[in-house]
Every structure is written in C-alpha cells, then in structure tokens.
Amino acid sequence: FDGLSVEIVYDHGTFVRGSTRGDGQVGEDITINLRTIRSLPLQLETGSYPDHLVVRGEVYMPRGAFERYNEQARVQGGKVLANPRNGAAGSLRQLDPRITAQRPLAFFAYGLGEVQGKLPDTHSAQLALLAKWGFPVSPLGEVVSGAEGLLEFYRRVGVRRDGLAFDIDG
C-alpha cells in the first residue's frame, strides 16, 4: 500500500489512540484524525479479543476517491491534492479533524504489534482474525509456499498494479 503507516491501540476492544510510525521509535499522535476514518473500527466486532491489542496498517486514499475529491476541489476553487499518498499523509497531519473527516481516507490492517493474549501463529490466520474483528484487510492476500511462490505472487500483483483501486509501493 502506498499511504501512511499507522499504529492503533485498542484496550478491551475499544480504540484508545493511534500514531504514525514516525522514526520507528516515536511517531506523531494522530488519534483524533484516525477517529474520522469510517473504515477503521472504534469498537471491535466480536467479544473474543485480547485485552490490549496494537494493530498496524496503512491509511490511504483509493484512486477513484482521490480523483473525485480533486475534481470537486477544482470545481469549488479549492486546493487539489498532489497524489493519493501525500493526500493521505497530509490529511492525517491536519490540526483540524473536520478537514480530515472531509477527505476520502481508507484503512487496511496488515499486522500486529504488542498483544496481551493468544493469537494464531500464522500471519494469514491473524489477518483473518483482524477481518473478523471488523478491520478491512487487503483482498490481494494469499498464502504461498517458498521463494518461487512468493515471486509468482509478486509477478501477478505487478501485472494488476495499474488496475488496483489503490496505489502500492515499489
């Protein structure tokens, strides 16, 4: 995903705070702006979750929503965004969450940080659990075996990249 990497903390299934990845040690507190993203759950959907859970993911602007936002900005004489990645990053760094709420932001969960409790051992099973709790996860996810399986997956995604609804890195 080509957006802004974030870390979101849940206590007893409730969203409590979120931050940017920052320098890997210290990030920016963007809790109030993350709360405006409709696809990010403020309360987890099932009762069987860890007491403390840190979810890592990406905030991004879908390509179509980015184009519609810019077209509306042009018509209204407003500021257009340079690209979806910068639009997402700048939106989350707004001082006024009302501005962030007007931006077409979306979220994909892709991993976990600190967890107090037992989780499945495999990444694919963890993503399935995140989806069960109400997090959007990438529809491109797939289990592959070995280096050749990984390379084949990479090639398939590469062929599709221009037609995806969102930008990807690389």
C-alpha angles and dihedrals in degrees: 000000000000106000134081121313113229140181119216125194124210125187117194089347096306125115107244107165146345138198144180118258089248113175093339092267105048126027137177119272105242098160097129093050094046088056089066094062107102096204093055111089116232089192124029114244103229131051096230105082133118119274089240122027132172114198122195122203149131130270110208143157116244110235096241093048090048091053092047091048092052093046090053090047090052092050092048094043092246133139116287121215120243097224139335095264095052090041091057094045094046092046092056092049094054115124090215112063090200088070091049090050090058093056120091097242126164135182138219121191112218107166152350136259124185114359130182102204142034122304134176116279099233127072092227091054090048090052090050089052091049088053090050089054090055104266120136111237127188116279087215094070115123137163113239134174127233134340094300091052089051093049092049090051089049090052093049092050090046091057091050099040098101091051097049119113089234138038120257130204123256 
